[in-house]
């Protein structure tokens, strides 16, 4: 995580600043500032469910952004399993500043840990028979962190943007006239600079894409029966990605067919927030 944070530190800090400004509006936490002056205290962040942690270093940055003197002590690393009631981190410092940062920090933790937890659920349900991929269906601005969270859940990342891989979809094919026309134009423009993936919705399209010697064929929203037929046609000649409305109920049967990849938009666009809380640690 440290490498990802350092590489994208400015963007992550901008996201943190947006979150903090939503709460503080350039002012202060008027409730905490009325109750506390310079009193110090200790708080624990606790997990309220089982899952996979992601975002602990981002949470630390949030507290440090409010008050650099706050001491943030993590007990777990990103990618590690959490059990309900685990103390994920302890925070020490001025109470009013800890409370000012609390919700923003927990929002990052909850969103990212929700992604990593859901990803691991899919990976486990697939019984490691295929590679689980994310998509670009992510809240704008959060792509780097969301894709990092997928990797913490033992999934892998699809392309990061429109710039690092060719993906020819139905809207390209329809306007270009055919898969062959679209692939030929891409190859004329870029040669072999980028991997080329083609989205297909029928066995006929699969055959056409295969004849074009593309690097990966996506089977989009196909039935189990057609996926089986497509895999027989492709016969390990290229990589295969299954996509479209994949659920925890369907993942096992899809994974048993052993495509190279299964991509799941829900990992990032329909994630359920992981539940954390922060409690005052009373002195004994």
C-alpha positions as CSV (number, residue, x, y, z in Angstrom):
1,X,0.0,0.0,0.0
2,X,2.9,2.4,0.8
3,X,4.0,2.3,-2.9
4,X,0.5,3.0,-4.2
5,X,0.0,5.9,-1.7
6,X,3.4,7.4,-2.5
7,X,2.8,7.2,-6.2
8,X,-0.6,8.7,-6.0
9,X,-0.2,10.8,-2.8
10,X,-1.5,14.1,-4.3
11,X,-4.7,12.5,-5.7
12,X,-5.4,10.7,-2.5
13,X,-4.8,13.8,-0.4
14,X,-7.3,15.7,-2.7
15,X,-9.9,13.0,-2.0
16,X,-9.2,13.3,1.7
17,X,-9.5,17.1,1.6
18,X,-12.8,16.9,-0.2
19,X,-14.1,14.5,2.5
20,X,-12.9,16.6,5.3
21,X,-14.2,19.8,3.8
22,X,-17.7,18.2,3.5
23,X,-17.7,17.8,7.2
24,X,-15.8,20.9,8.3
25,X,-16.5,23.4,5.5
26,X,-13.2,25.1,6.2
27,X,-14.3,25.6,9.8
28,X,-14.2,23.3,12.8
29,X,-16.2,20.6,14.4
30,X,-18.4,23.0,16.4
31,X,-19.7,20.2,18.7
32,X,-16.3,18.9,19.8
33,X,-14.8,22.3,20.0
34,X,-17.5,23.4,22.4
35,X,-16.9,20.4,24.7
36,X,-13.1,20.0,24.5
37,X,-10.1,22.3,24.5
38,X,-6.7,20.6,24.6
39,X,-7.7,17.4,26.4
40,X,-6.1,14.3,25.0
41,X,-7.5,10.8,24.8
42,X,-7.4,7.4,23.2
43,X,-9.9,5.8,20.8
44,X,-10.1,2.4,19.2
45,X,-11.4,1.7,15.7
46,X,-13.2,-1.7,15.8
47,X,-14.6,-4.0,13.2
48,X,-18.3,-4.8,13.5
49,X,-18.3,-7.7,11.1
50,X,-15.9,-10.3,9.6
51,X,-14.1,-9.5,6.4
52,X,-10.9,-8.2,4.7
53,X,-9.3,-4.9,5.7
54,X,-8.4,-2.2,3.2
55,X,-7.6,1.5,3.6
56,X,-5.8,1.5,6.9
57,X,-3.0,3.8,5.6
58,X,-5.6,6.1,4.0
59,X,-7.4,6.3,7.4
60,X,-4.0,7.3,9.0
61,X,-3.6,10.0,6.4
62,X,-7.0,11.4,7.3
63,X,-6.1,11.8,10.9
64,X,-2.7,13.2,10.1
65,X,-4.3,15.7,7.7
66,X,-6.3,17.1,10.6
67,X,-3.6,17.0,13.2
68,X,0.0,15.8,12.5
69,X,0.6,15.2,16.2
70,X,-2.1,12.5,16.3
71,X,-0.6,9.0,17.0
72,X,-2.2,6.4,14.7
73,X,-1.3,2.8,15.7
74,X,-2.6,0.2,13.3
75,X,-3.0,-3.4,14.5
76,X,-3.7,-4.9,11.0
77,X,-2.4,-4.5,7.5
78,X,-4.4,-4.2,4.3
79,X,-5.4,-7.5,3.0
80,X,-5.6,-9.2,6.4
81,X,-8.7,-10.9,7.7
82,X,-10.8,-9.2,10.3
83,X,-13.1,-10.7,12.9
84,X,-16.0,-8.9,14.5
85,X,-14.8,-6.8,17.5
86,X,-11.2,-6.8,16.3
87,X,-9.4,-3.5,17.3
88,X,-8.1,-2.4,13.9
89,X,-6.2,0.7,15.1
90,X,-5.7,2.9,18.2
91,X,-5.7,6.7,17.9
92,X,-4.1,9.0,20.5
93,X,-4.1,12.8,20.6
94,X,-6.3,15.8,21.1
95,X,-9.9,14.6,21.4
96,X,-11.4,17.3,19.3
97,X,-9.1,16.7,16.4
98,X,-9.6,12.9,16.5
99,X,-13.4,13.4,16.4
100,X,-13.1,15.9,13.5
101,X,-11.4,13.2,11.4
102,X,-13.4,10.2,12.5
103,X,-16.2,10.0,9.9
104,X,-14.0,10.8,6.9
105,X,-11.5,8.1,8.0
106,X,-14.2,5.5,8.7
107,X,-15.9,6.3,5.3
108,X,-12.7,5.5,3.5
109,X,-12.2,2.3,5.6
110,X,-15.7,1.2,5.1
111,X,-15.9,1.7,1.4
112,X,-12.5,0.1,0.6
113,X,-12.9,-2.8,3.1
114,X,-16.3,-3.4,1.6
115,X,-14.7,-3.9,-1.8
116,X,-11.9,-6.1,-0.5
117,X,-14.4,-8.2,1.5
118,X,-16.8,-8.7,-1.4
119,X,-13.9,-9.5,-3.8
120,X,-12.7,-12.2,-1.4
121,X,-16.2,-13.6,-1.2
122,X,-16.3,-14.0,-5.0
123,X,-12.7,-15.4,-5.1
124,X,-13.6,-18.0,-2.4
125,X,-16.9,-18.9,-4.0
126,X,-15.1,-19.4,-7.4
127,X,-12.8,-21.9,-5.5
128,X,-9.7,-20.3,-7.2
129,X,-10.6,-21.9,-10.5
130,X,-10.5,-18.6,-12.4
131,X,-9.2,-15.0,-11.9
132,X,-11.7,-12.5,-10.6
133,X,-11.4,-9.1,-12.3
134,X,-12.9,-5.7,-11.5
135,X,-14.2,-3.2,-14.1
136,X,-14.2,0.6,-14.6
137,X,-17.7,0.9,-12.9
138,X,-16.3,3.0,-10.1
139,X,-17.2,6.3,-8.4
140,X,-15.2,8.9,-10.4
141,X,-12.0,9.9,-8.6
142,X,-11.8,6.6,-6.6
143,X,-10.5,4.3,-9.3
144,X,-6.9,3.9,-7.9
145,X,-8.1,3.1,-4.4
146,X,-11.0,0.9,-5.5
147,X,-8.8,-1.2,-7.7
148,X,-6.3,-1.4,-4.9
149,X,-9.1,-2.7,-2.7
150,X,-9.9,-5.4,-5.2
151,X,-6.3,-6.6,-5.1
152,X,-6.5,-6.7,-1.3
153,X,-9.4,-9.1,-1.7
154,X,-7.2,-11.4,-3.9
155,X,-8.9,-10.2,-7.2
156,X,-7.0,-8.7,-10.1
157,X,-7.4,-5.5,-12.0
158,X,-8.8,-5.1,-15.5
159,X,-7.6,-2.1,-17.5
160,X,-7.2,1.1,-15.5
161,X,-8.6,3.3,-18.2
162,X,-9.2,3.8,-21.9
163,X,-5.5,4.3,-22.4
164,X,-3.8,1.0,-21.4
165,X,-5.7,-1.8,-23.3
166,X,-7.8,-2.1,-26.4
167,X,-11.3,-3.2,-25.7
168,X,-13.6,-3.4,-28.7
169,X,-17.2,-3.3,-27.5
170,X,-20.6,-3.7,-29.3
171,X,-20.8,0.1,-29.7
172,X,-17.5,0.0,-31.6
173,X,-18.4,-3.0,-33.7
174,X,-21.9,-1.7,-34.6
175,X,-20.4,1.6,-35.9
176,X,-17.4,0.0,-37.6
177,X,-19.5,-2.6,-39.4
178,X,-17.9,-5.7,-38.0
179,X,-15.4,-7.1,-35.5
180,X,-13.0,-7.7,-38.4
181,X,-13.2,-4.0,-39.5
182,X,-12.7,-2.8,-35.9
183,X,-9.7,-5.0,-35.2
184,X,-8.0,-4.2,-38.5
185,X,-8.3,-0.5,-37.8
186,X,-6.9,-0.9,-34.4
187,X,-4.0,-3.0,-35.7
188,X,-3.3,-0.5,-38.4
189,X,-3.2,2.3,-35.9
190,X,-1.2,0.6,-33.1
191,X,0.3,-2.6,-34.4
192,X,0.9,-4.9,-31.4
193,X,1.5,-2.1,-28.9
194,X,-1.6,-3.0,-26.9
195,X,-3.5,-6.1,-25.9
196,X,-6.7,-6.4,-27.9
197,X,-9.9,-7.7,-26.3
198,X,-13.2,-8.1,-28.2
199,X,-16.7,-8.2,-26.6
200,X,-18.9,-10.9,-28.1
201,X,-22.6,-11.8,-27.5
202,X,-23.0,-14.9,-29.8
203,X,-21.1,-17.9,-31.1
204,X,-20.9,-16.3,-34.5
205,X,-19.1,-13.3,-33.0
206,X,-16.8,-15.5,-31.0
207,X,-15.8,-17.3,-34.3
208,X,-15.2,-13.9,-36.0
209,X,-13.1,-12.6,-33.1
210,X,-11.1,-15.8,-33.0
211,X,-10.3,-15.5,-36.7
212,X,-8.8,-12.1,-35.9
213,X,-6.3,-13.6,-33.5
214,X,-7.2,-11.2,-30.7
215,X,-5.6,-11.5,-27.3
216,X,-8.8,-12.0,-25.3
217,X,-12.4,-12.7,-26.1
218,X,-15.2,-11.5,-23.7
219,X,-18.3,-13.6,-23.5
220,X,-20.9,-10.9,-22.5
221,X,-24.1,-11.9,-20.8
222,X,-24.1,-15.4,-22.3
223,X,-26.0,-18.3,-20.9
224,X,-24.1,-21.2,-19.4
225,X,-24.9,-23.3,-22.4
226,X,-23.5,-20.7,-24.8
227,X,-20.4,-20.2,-22.6
228,X,-19.7,-23.9,-22.9
229,X,-20.1,-23.8,-26.7
230,X,-17.9,-20.7,-26.9
231,X,-15.1,-22.3,-24.8
232,X,-15.2,-25.3,-27.1
233,X,-14.9,-23.1,-30.2
234,X,-12.0,-21.1,-28.6
235,X,-10.4,-24.3,-27.4
236,X,-7.6,-22.4,-25.4
237,X,-6.5,-20.5,-28.5
238,X,-6.8,-17.2,-26.6
239,X,-7.8,-15.9,-23.2
240,X,-11.5,-15.8,-22.3
241,X,-13.3,-13.4,-20.0
242,X,-16.8,-14.1,-18.8
243,X,-18.9,-11.0,-17.9
244,X,-22.4,-9.8,-17.2
245,X,-24.6,-9.8,-14.1
246,X,-22.3,-12.3,-12.2
247,X,-23.6,-12.9,-8.7
248,X,-22.4,-14.9,-5.7
249,X,-25.1,-17.4,-6.6
250,X,-23.9,-17.9,-10.1
251,X,-20.1,-17.6,-9.7
252,X,-19.5,-21.2,-8.7
253,X,-21.1,-22.7,-11.8
254,X,-19.4,-20.1,-14.0
255,X,-16.0,-20.7,-12.5
256,X,-16.3,-24.4,-12.8
257,X,-16.2,-23.9,-16.6
258,X,-12.7,-22.5,-16.0
259,X,-12.6,-19.4,-18.2
260,X,-9.4,-17.4,-17.8
261,X,-11.2,-14.5,-16.1
262,X,-14.6,-13.5,-14.7
263,X,-15.2,-9.8,-14.5
264,X,-17.6,-8.4,-12.0
265,X,-18.8,-4.7,-11.9
266,X,-20.6,-5.2,-8.6
267,X,-17.2,-5.4,-6.8
268,X,-17.0,-1.6,-7.0
269,X,-20.4,-0.3,-8.1
270,X,-22.7,-2.1,-5.7
271,X,-20.4,-2.7,-2.7
272,X,-21.9,-2.8,0.8
273,X,-20.1,-0.6,3.2
274,X,-18.0,-2.6,5.8
275,X,-19.1,-1.6,9.3
276,X,-16.5,0.0,11.6
277,X,-17.0,2.0,14.7
278,X,-14.7,4.2,16.9
279,X,-15.0,4.0,20.7
280,X,-13.4,6.0,23.5
281,X,-10.8,3.8,25.3
282,X,-11.4,4.5,29.0
283,X,-8.5,4.3,31.3
284,X,-8.6,1.4,33.7
